[in-house]
Amino acid sequence: MGERSEQSGAAPSSEAASGGPVEDFRVDVSCRDEWADLLARAYVPLRVDTDDDALLGSLRDRTIGDLAISQVASTRATVSRTGRSAAVDPREVYMMSMFVRGSGTIVQDGRLAHFTGGGGFLVASDRPYSMRFGEGNELLALRVPAHHLQVNERALRKITSSAIPKGLVSLQVLRRHLAGLFLVSDPMPSDVLENQCAITSELVHAVLHPMVYGERSRPLLSGGAISAGAQWFIEQHHTDRDLTIERIAREFMVSRRHLENQFERFGTAPASYLRRVRLHHASLLLRRSAQRGQIAEIATRVGFKDSNTFGRAFRREYGLTPDQWRRQELARGVTPRAEHRPSGLLTHPHRLVWGEPGWGP
């Protein structure tokens, strides 16, 4: 291992910690010392080890009440919370991280875990740990005070530095929700801010629940967490022409009316959201298709039962028939990949919201 650097940085502002307005920043760095300083500003004082001084890193950070979300990517490095640092600057904060891409390992409390794209882990900031990242890694990370986790300290100590499998639905729902918060550009009123904190905390608890109580145990979601989970489920299964609102409600162990009530709190309905997801997918396929005869095929691929229903829904949403809209987009030279191209090391949050099932923007 080559040179190392340890920097201390400013803690989150008192206004953010007390539930003030949304704050965010984005920084790119090109050397090890800058990366150590940036990580300290966003997390806790950390030591950065690299093979040489050349390191590329990028971090986007957003504070929402007393929670904080980061989208972070770098070239190969090892990041450590030393025992001295934890003793001098203790923080009763946990970090739940989800790999977007890349791989790595983490060690805390004598446990070693390996991670790959899509998986995750929980780490405690008040104890030493070490994380080793491979080339081209990217994560979404949530810093959350212990009282938000709804799990006692003894149980938390047993699951830190344990791998959270990438196939865990609740982890994917949380990842989508956190990415979506990066897309919010307007200031959040205090009641919305409080609600988003509550939703995020409940989704984190849903991830931790099977780790504490066993794989077959499943927590009941409430409020906005149901909507967040249902949106993810719709996006994953919208191509199924037999997908119904009743089936979605059963997936989250609630009645159809209860599911609709939760969606209505955010100004929409499950059926409307399902239709918009299908139309969004169709718009991407239309841009890639130059042949008029493919309209019926596209309608089927995105989950509509017939092309007539698809055509009417598309015109209501976009104001043009599918053929008219496609010709307009082709004339403008718009391509799906150009609209949301990643900036530097970080993936555009829009891609993380929609996931990557082969059709997302």
N, C-alpha and C positions, 0 to 999 in steps of 0.2 A: 504494500500500500504506500502511496506517495505522500506528498505534503498534506497537512491538515490545517483547518482553520476553525476557530470557535468564536462566535460573536454574540453579543447580547443586544437585544433590541427593545423597542418600546412595546409595552403591553397594549392591548386594545383600549381605546379611549373609554373613559368613565361613562360618557353619554351612551355609547353603544352597549356597554355592559349593563346599563340600567334600563335597556329597552327603548333606546332613542331611535332616530331615523335610520333607514338603510344606508350603509356606507360601503363603498367598494373601491378597489383599485386594481390595476393591472401593471405588472412590471416584468421586463425581460432583462436577463443578465448574461454576461459572457465570461465570467471567471469564478473561481471557487469562493473567494472571500466575499464577493457580492452576493453569491447564493446563500452563504451562511448568514449574512446580515439580513437578507430578505426573509429567509425561513424563520429567523428569530423574531422579526416584526410580525409575521403572520401566526406563528405557533409559540414556541418557547426557545430559549437559548439552546442551540444545537451545534454539534461538531460535524464538519463535513470532510470526508476523506475522499480523495480522487487520485488517479494515477499521475496526474499533472495538474497544473493550474488551469488548463483550458477546460471549461465546463459551460455548457449552454443550458440555461434554465428559464422557465417562464411560469408566472404565478398570477392567477386572477383570484381575488379575494372579495367576499361580500359578507358584511355583518348584518344580521337580522335579529334585533333584540339582543339576547345574551347567547345566541348561537352564531356561529361563523362557518361559512362554506368556502372551500378553496378548490380551484381547478389547477393542478400543478403538474408540470412535466419537466424532464431534464435528461441529459445524457448520463452515462454511467456514474454512480456515486454511492457512498455509504454515509448515512446520516444517523447520528447517535445523540441520545440524551444521556449525559454523563451523570454519575452519582453525585459529584460535586455540584453540578448545575441544578439537579433536582433538589438538593439540600438547601442551596442558596436561594433558589427561586421556585418554590413548590407551587404547583397549580392543580387544583382538584378538578381537572378537566380531562375528558376522554376524547379520543379521536377515532372516529369510524371512517375507514378509507375503503374505497372501491376502485379497483383497477379498471381503467378504460382500455388500456393496452399495455403490453410489456409484461415483465415478471420481476419477482424479487423474493427476498426472505426477510423475516423479522424475528428478533429474539427479545423476550422480556420474561422476567421471573423464571428463567431457566428453560423456557419453552421455545422451540424453533419451529417455525411454520414457513411453508413455501406457497407462493401465490402466482397465479397467471391471470391473463386478461379476463375480466368479468367477475373475479372473486373479490374477497375483501378481508378486513381484519379490524380488531378493536385494540387500541393501545391506551395505557394510562399515562398521563403526562407527569404525574407526581413520582414516578419510579423510573430508573434507568431502562433504556431500550436501545436497540440498534436495528436499522433497516438498510438493507442492501438492495439497490435497484440496478437492473440491467439497462442496456442501451434502449433508448426510445420508449421510456416508461411514461405513463400519464395516469393520474388518479383524480377522483373526486373525494375530497375529505371534509368531514363535518366535525367541528370542535363543539362539544356539548358538555355543560356542567353535569356532575354526577346526579344531581337531583332530578334531571330530566329523564334519566334512563329507566326509572321505575324498577330497578333491580338492586338488591342489597349488596353491600361492599364485598362480602365473602363470596357471593356468586360471581360478581364482576371479576374478582381476582382469578377465578378459575377459567375464565374465557378470554382474558386478554392474551394476545399473541396466538390465538387459535384461528385457523383458516375458516372463513365463511364461504361456503361453496358457491360458485357462480350460478348454479342452477336454482338457488333459493329465490323464489318469486318475490318475497318481501324485500330482498336486497335490490332486485331490479326495479321494484316500485320506488324505493327510496332514491336510487340513482336517478331515475327519471324525474322525480320531484325536485331534487336538488338542482339538477341541470335547468329545470324550468324556472327556478328562482333567479338564475342568472339572466333570464330573458326579460325579467320585469324591469322596465326602465323608469317608470314613474314612481315617485315617493309613495310609500305605503302609509295610509292612515293608521293610527295607533291600534284600532280594533282589528284591522287586517293583519298588521304586524303580529299582534298577539295570537290571532288565529293561525297564521302560518307557523309560528313557533310551536303551537299545540299540535298541529298536523305533523310537523317534522318529528317532534318527540314521540308521537304515537307510532310513526313509521319506523323509527329507530327501535322502539320497544318490540315491534313485530319481528324485526330481524333478530334481536337477542333472545326472544322468547323460546324458540326451539333449542337454542344453544344451552339455555338454563334448565328447561323443563323436558327436554327430549324432542326428537325429530317429529314424533307424531302429535305433539302438542301444538295447537294453533290458537293464537289470540283472536278475540273478537275485536274488529275495528269499529270505530264510531266516527260520526261527523265527517269532516273533510278528508280524513284518512280513507274512508270508504270510497269517496269520489276519486282520490288519487290512485287507489288500487284498481278501481273499475276502469279508469281511463287507460291505464297500462294494459289491462286485460283486453279491452276493446282494440287497442292498437296492435296487440299480438294476434288477435283472432278475427279481425275485421273481414278477412277474405273468405271466411266461412259463410256461405249464403244462408245457412240455417241458424246462424247466431241470433238469439233473441234476448230481449231485456230480462225475461224471466231466468234464462240460463245465467246471465251475468249476475243477477241478484243471488241466485243459489250459490254461485262461486264464493260470494262474500257473506253467505249465511244470513241474508236479510230478505225482506219482502220486496216485491217490485216497487210498491208505493214508497217504502222507506228509501230505496235507492234513488228514486226520482226526486224525493224531497231533498236529499243531500246534493244532487246535481243542481237543483233549483236555487240553492243558496249561492251558487256561482253563476247564475243567470243562464243556464242551459238545461238540457234534458238528456238522458242516456241515448235515446233514439236520435236526437239531433247530433250529438257528439259522434255516434257511430256513422251517421251519414256524412258528416264533415270529414272524418278520417278516410272513409272510402273515396270521397271526391278528391281529397288531397292526393291520395295514392294515384287515382286516375289521372290527375293533372300531370304528375311526373311521367307516367307512362305515355301520355299523349305527346309530351315534348320529345320523347324518344322515338315516336312512331311517325313515319312519313306517309303511311298508306291509309287511305280513308276507310277501307274495309275492315280495319282492325278495331273499330269502335265497339262492336258487339263483343269481341274477344276481351277487350279491356274492361267492359262492364262486368263480365263474368269473373275476370281475374280479381277484381277489387271487392266482390261480394254482392253485386246487384243480381237480381234474379232474371232480369231481361234488359235489353238495350233501351226500350221505351221509358221505363222507370228511371234508368240511369240518365237518359237525355233530359227528362223533365227536371230531375234533381240538380243536374249540372247547370242548366240554364238559370234556375232559381238562385244558385250560389254564385255563379260567375257572370250572369247576364248575357251569355252567348251559348250557342250550341257547342258540343264538344269539337266538331270540325271547325267552326268559326274561331273558337278560342285557340285551337292548335295552330291554325294558319297565322293568327295574330302573333302568337309567341314565336313561331318560326321566323316570321318577318322581323321581329325584334332581335332575333339571334340569341334568345335566352336559353340557357341549358341548365338542367338541375344541379350539376356539380359547380357551376359558376356562382350560383346564388349564395351558397353557404360554404364556400371554400375555407378550410382551416387557416387560421392566422398564425404563422410561425409554428411553435411546438404544440400549441393547444388546439384541440378540436373545437369547432364552433358548437356552442351549447345546443343549438337547434338540432344538430345531429344526435346529440346525447338524449334529448327529449324523445325523439322519434325512434331511437334505437337504430340498429343496423341489420334489419332482416333482409337486406338486398334491395330495398325500394326507397328507403328514407333519403331525404335531401342531403 
